[in-house]
Amino acid sequence: MAMLGKEVRMSRLVNPKSKKMMAITVDHAISRGIAPMTGLHQIQDTIDKIIVGRPDAMTMTKGIAEHCMWKHAGDVAMLMKVSNYSPVAPTKDTVFGTVDEAIRMGADAVSMGAMTLGDFQGEQFETIGKFSEECMRKGMPLIGHVYPKGESVPMDKRTSWENIAYCVRSACELGMDIVKTTYTGDPDSMAKVVACVPSTFRIVIQGGDSCKTLDDYLQMTREAMDCGVGGVTMGRFVWDYKDVTALVIALRYIIHEGYSVKEAKELLAQLENDKNYEEF
């Protein structure tokens, strides 16, 4: 019965046409501070704009879900974030939620993070192992936000394929179902990462660390979909964009409809001009 529950929940996270997952995350405040996250200041307004764009899922903490998601119940899958790092502990995720809370609030998955190759890797891996057992037993998918940002990793090695592959393989070995991590920077090296896990394990990429321009963002998304990545879980660039809903739609058309970067930019310009989001 638990396995059936997990399968049903997993099906809500993935588009049936593309077999890809598109999630938008708004869980950044604890990790990075709220003052610089201007797109999250008016959190209800931001969530409303994202959901109009119809992503498959959204990642958020229990408190934001409690205040902001009741009117959107059933509109998107909800991924409950139960841990975060912080400005004073950047290489260690602290757990503040539970699997039972996520189930009680109607979440479709539990989401938690870890920073690998650092002083707190062992402690975080132990916690993930316990959560994965409980999630498996209770039929909840477990999603990891796993990055090679521990103390032993130089800044210029945070996107090396070897370190990204270590993150995704570790997440798989520990019993996670999906892992969010960083794009390596090119499709050939990212394809090597994808080859390091079973085909049924899903890798999704973040966007905030890698993208400086709109073209960078769209190109990375297109390349990732083409080299076997299973989707995206993106945040900062989306909700800092001048037209949040339009960008969510344009990204959705790259991920689920196979749009090229050129086609996505044309769609984005059209949406920004006429605001007829409901047509898409």
C-alpha positions as CSV (number, residue, x, y, z in Angstrom):
1,M,0.0,0.0,0.0
2,A,2.8,2.4,0.8
3,M,4.5,1.8,-2.5
4,L,1.2,2.5,-4.3
5,G,0.9,5.8,-2.4
6,K,4.4,6.8,-3.5
7,E,3.7,5.9,-7.1
8,V,0.5,8.0,-7.1
9,R,2.2,11.0,-5.5
10,M,5.2,10.7,-7.9
11,S,2.7,10.8,-10.8
12,R,1.5,14.2,-9.7
13,L,5.1,15.6,-9.9
14,V,5.7,14.6,-13.6
15,N,4.1,15.8,-16.8
16,P,2.5,12.8,-18.5
17,K,3.5,14.1,-22.0
18,S,7.2,15.0,-21.5
19,K,7.9,12.8,-18.6
20,K,9.7,15.8,-17.1
21,M,9.2,17.6,-13.8
22,M,8.9,21.4,-13.5
23,A,8.9,22.8,-10.0
24,I,9.4,26.3,-8.7
25,T,10.8,26.8,-5.2
26,V,10.2,29.6,-2.7
27,D,12.1,28.2,0.3
28,H,15.1,30.5,0.1
29,A,14.6,32.9,3.1
30,I,16.0,30.7,5.9
31,S,19.0,29.8,3.7
32,R,19.9,33.2,2.3
33,G,18.1,35.8,4.3
34,I,14.9,37.5,3.4
35,A,16.2,41.1,2.7
36,P,18.1,40.3,-0.5
37,M,15.3,38.0,-1.8
38,T,13.1,40.8,-3.0
39,G,11.0,38.6,-5.2
40,L,9.9,36.8,-2.0
41,H,9.0,39.8,0.1
42,Q,5.4,39.8,-1.1
43,I,5.2,36.0,-0.8
44,Q,1.4,35.5,-1.4
45,D,1.6,37.7,-4.6
46,T,4.6,35.8,-5.8
47,I,3.0,32.4,-5.2
48,D,-0.2,33.5,-7.0
49,K,1.8,34.6,-10.1
50,I,3.8,31.4,-10.2
51,I,0.7,29.2,-10.0
52,V,-1.0,31.1,-12.9
53,G,1.9,29.8,-15.0
54,R,1.0,26.2,-14.1
55,P,4.2,24.5,-13.0
56,D,3.9,20.9,-12.0
57,A,4.9,21.6,-8.4
58,M,6.1,24.1,-5.8
59,T,8.6,23.7,-3.0
60,M,8.0,25.6,0.2
61,T,8.2,25.3,4.0
62,K,5.3,24.4,6.2
63,G,4.7,27.9,7.5
64,I,4.4,29.5,4.1
65,A,2.2,26.6,2.9
66,E,0.0,27.1,6.0
67,H,-0.5,30.8,5.2
68,C,-0.5,30.9,1.4
69,M,-1.6,27.7,-0.2
70,W,-5.1,27.0,1.0
71,K,-6.7,28.8,-1.9
72,H,-4.5,26.9,-4.3
73,A,-5.1,23.4,-2.9
74,G,-5.0,20.9,-5.7
75,D,-3.7,23.4,-8.3
76,V,-0.1,22.2,-8.1
77,A,1.7,19.4,-6.3
78,M,3.3,20.7,-3.0
79,L,6.8,19.7,-2.0
80,M,7.3,20.3,1.7
81,K,10.8,21.5,2.6
82,V,11.8,20.1,6.0
83,S,15.4,21.3,6.3
84,N,17.6,24.2,5.2
85,Y,21.0,25.6,5.7
86,S,21.4,29.2,6.9
87,P,23.8,32.2,6.6
88,V,25.4,31.2,9.9
89,A,25.7,27.4,9.0
90,P,26.1,27.4,5.2
91,T,27.3,23.8,5.0
92,K,24.8,22.1,7.3
93,D,21.1,21.6,6.8
94,T,19.0,21.8,10.0
95,V,15.8,19.8,10.1
96,F,12.7,21.6,11.2
97,G,9.9,19.5,9.7
98,T,8.6,15.9,9.7
99,V,7.2,13.4,7.3
100,D,3.9,13.3,9.2
101,E,3.5,17.1,9.0
102,A,3.9,16.9,5.2
103,I,1.3,14.1,5.0
104,R,-1.1,16.0,7.3
105,M,-0.8,19.2,5.2
106,G,-1.5,17.3,1.9
107,A,2.0,17.5,0.5
108,D,2.9,15.2,-2.4
109,A,6.6,14.9,-1.4
110,V,9.1,15.6,1.4
111,S,12.1,17.8,0.4
112,M,15.4,18.2,2.3
113,G,18.9,19.3,1.6
114,A,22.6,18.4,2.2
115,M,25.9,19.9,1.4
116,T,28.4,17.1,0.4
117,L,32.1,16.8,0.9
118,G,32.3,18.9,4.0
119,D,32.4,18.6,7.8
120,F,28.7,17.8,8.2
121,Q,28.2,15.3,5.4
122,G,28.1,12.3,7.7
123,E,25.5,13.9,10.0
124,Q,23.3,15.0,7.1
125,F,23.6,11.6,5.3
126,E,22.5,9.9,8.5
127,T,19.5,12.1,8.7
128,I,18.6,11.5,5.1
129,G,18.8,7.8,5.6
130,K,16.3,7.9,8.4
131,F,13.9,10.1,6.4
132,S,14.1,7.9,3.4
133,E,13.2,4.9,5.4
134,E,10.2,6.7,6.9
135,C,9.1,8.1,3.5
136,M,9.3,4.7,1.9
137,R,7.3,3.2,4.7
138,K,4.6,5.9,4.5
139,G,4.4,6.2,0.7
140,M,6.0,9.7,0.4
141,P,8.6,10.6,-2.3
142,L,11.8,12.1,-0.9
143,I,13.5,14.9,-2.9
144,G,17.0,16.0,-2.1
145,H,18.6,19.4,-2.7
146,V,22.2,18.2,-2.7
147,Y,25.2,20.3,-3.7
148,P,29.0,19.9,-3.5
149,K,29.5,22.9,-1.3
150,G,31.2,21.4,1.7
151,E,34.4,22.8,3.2
152,S,36.7,20.6,1.0
153,V,35.3,21.8,-2.3
154,P,36.9,24.9,-3.9
155,M,34.5,27.4,-5.4
156,D,35.7,26.6,-8.9
157,K,34.9,22.8,-8.4
158,R,31.3,23.2,-7.4
159,T,30.1,22.5,-10.9
160,S,32.7,19.8,-11.9
161,W,31.0,16.7,-13.2
162,E,32.8,14.5,-10.7
163,N,31.4,16.4,-7.7
164,I,27.9,16.8,-9.2
165,A,27.9,13.0,-9.9
166,Y,28.9,12.3,-6.3
167,C,25.9,14.4,-5.1
168,V,23.4,12.6,-7.3
169,R,24.8,9.1,-6.7
170,S,24.8,9.7,-3.0
171,A,21.2,10.9,-3.0
172,C,20.3,7.7,-4.9
173,E,22.2,5.4,-2.6
174,L,20.6,7.0,0.4
175,G,17.1,6.2,-0.8
176,M,16.0,9.5,-2.3
177,D,13.7,9.5,-5.3
178,I,14.6,12.8,-6.9
179,V,17.6,15.0,-6.5
180,K,17.9,18.7,-7.3
181,T,21.5,19.8,-8.0
182,T,23.6,22.2,-10.1
183,Y,24.0,22.0,-13.9
184,T,27.6,21.2,-14.7
185,G,27.7,23.9,-17.4
186,D,27.6,21.8,-20.6
187,P,25.5,18.9,-21.9
188,D,28.4,16.5,-22.4
189,S,29.6,16.5,-18.8
190,M,26.0,16.6,-17.5
191,A,25.2,13.5,-19.5
192,K,28.1,11.8,-17.7
193,V,26.4,12.7,-14.4
194,V,23.1,11.3,-15.6
195,A,24.8,8.0,-16.5
196,C,25.9,7.5,-12.9
197,V,22.4,6.8,-11.6
198,P,19.7,4.3,-12.6
199,S,17.4,5.5,-15.3
200,T,14.4,5.5,-12.9
201,F,16.1,8.0,-10.6
202,R,15.3,11.6,-11.5
203,I,17.8,14.4,-11.6
204,V,16.5,18.0,-11.7
205,I,18.5,21.1,-11.9
206,Q,18.5,24.4,-10.1
207,G,19.1,27.7,-11.9
208,G,20.1,30.5,-9.5
209,D,23.8,29.8,-9.2
210,S,24.4,29.3,-12.9
211,C,22.5,31.9,-14.8
212,K,23.3,35.6,-15.2
213,T,21.0,36.5,-18.2
214,L,17.7,35.3,-19.6
215,D,19.5,33.7,-22.5
216,D,21.8,31.8,-20.1
217,Y,18.7,30.6,-18.2
218,L,16.8,29.4,-21.3
219,Q,19.8,27.8,-22.9
220,M,20.7,25.9,-19.8
221,T,17.2,24.6,-19.5
222,R,17.1,23.5,-23.1
223,E,20.5,21.8,-22.9
224,A,19.6,20.0,-19.7
225,M,16.4,18.6,-21.1
226,D,18.3,17.4,-24.2
227,C,21.0,15.5,-22.3
228,G,18.7,13.4,-20.1
229,V,18.0,15.6,-17.1
230,G,14.6,14.8,-15.7
231,G,13.4,18.4,-15.0
232,V,14.0,21.6,-13.1
233,T,13.4,23.0,-9.6
234,M,14.1,26.7,-10.1
235,G,13.5,29.8,-8.0
236,R,15.5,33.0,-7.8
237,F,15.7,33.9,-11.5
238,V,12.0,33.1,-11.9
239,W,10.5,35.2,-9.1
240,D,13.0,38.0,-9.6
241,Y,12.0,38.3,-13.3
242,K,9.8,41.3,-14.3
243,D,6.9,39.0,-15.4
244,V,7.0,35.9,-13.3
245,T,4.0,34.2,-14.9
246,A,5.3,34.7,-18.4
247,L,8.6,33.2,-17.5
248,V,7.1,30.2,-15.9
249,I,5.0,29.6,-19.0
250,A,8.0,30.0,-21.3
251,L,10.0,27.6,-19.2
252,R,7.1,25.1,-19.2
253,Y,7.0,25.2,-23.0
254,I,10.8,24.4,-23.2
255,I,10.5,21.6,-20.7
256,H,7.2,20.0,-21.7
257,E,6.6,21.1,-25.3
258,G,10.2,20.9,-26.6
259,Y,10.4,24.6,-27.5
260,S,13.8,25.9,-28.6
261,V,15.4,28.9,-26.9
262,K,14.3,31.1,-29.9
263,E,10.7,29.8,-29.7
264,A,10.6,30.3,-25.9
265,K,11.9,33.9,-26.2
266,E,9.2,34.7,-28.8
267,L,6.6,33.2,-26.6
268,L,7.9,35.2,-23.6
269,A,7.8,38.4,-25.5
270,Q,4.2,37.7,-26.6
271,L,3.1,37.0,-23.1
272,E,4.8,40.0,-21.7
273,N,3.0,42.2,-24.3
274,D,-0.5,40.9,-24.2
275,K,-0.8,39.2,-20.7
276,N,-3.1,36.5,-22.1
277,Y,-1.7,33.8,-19.8
278,E,-4.8,31.7,-19.7
279,E,-4.3,30.7,-23.4
280,F,-1.1,28.9,-22.5
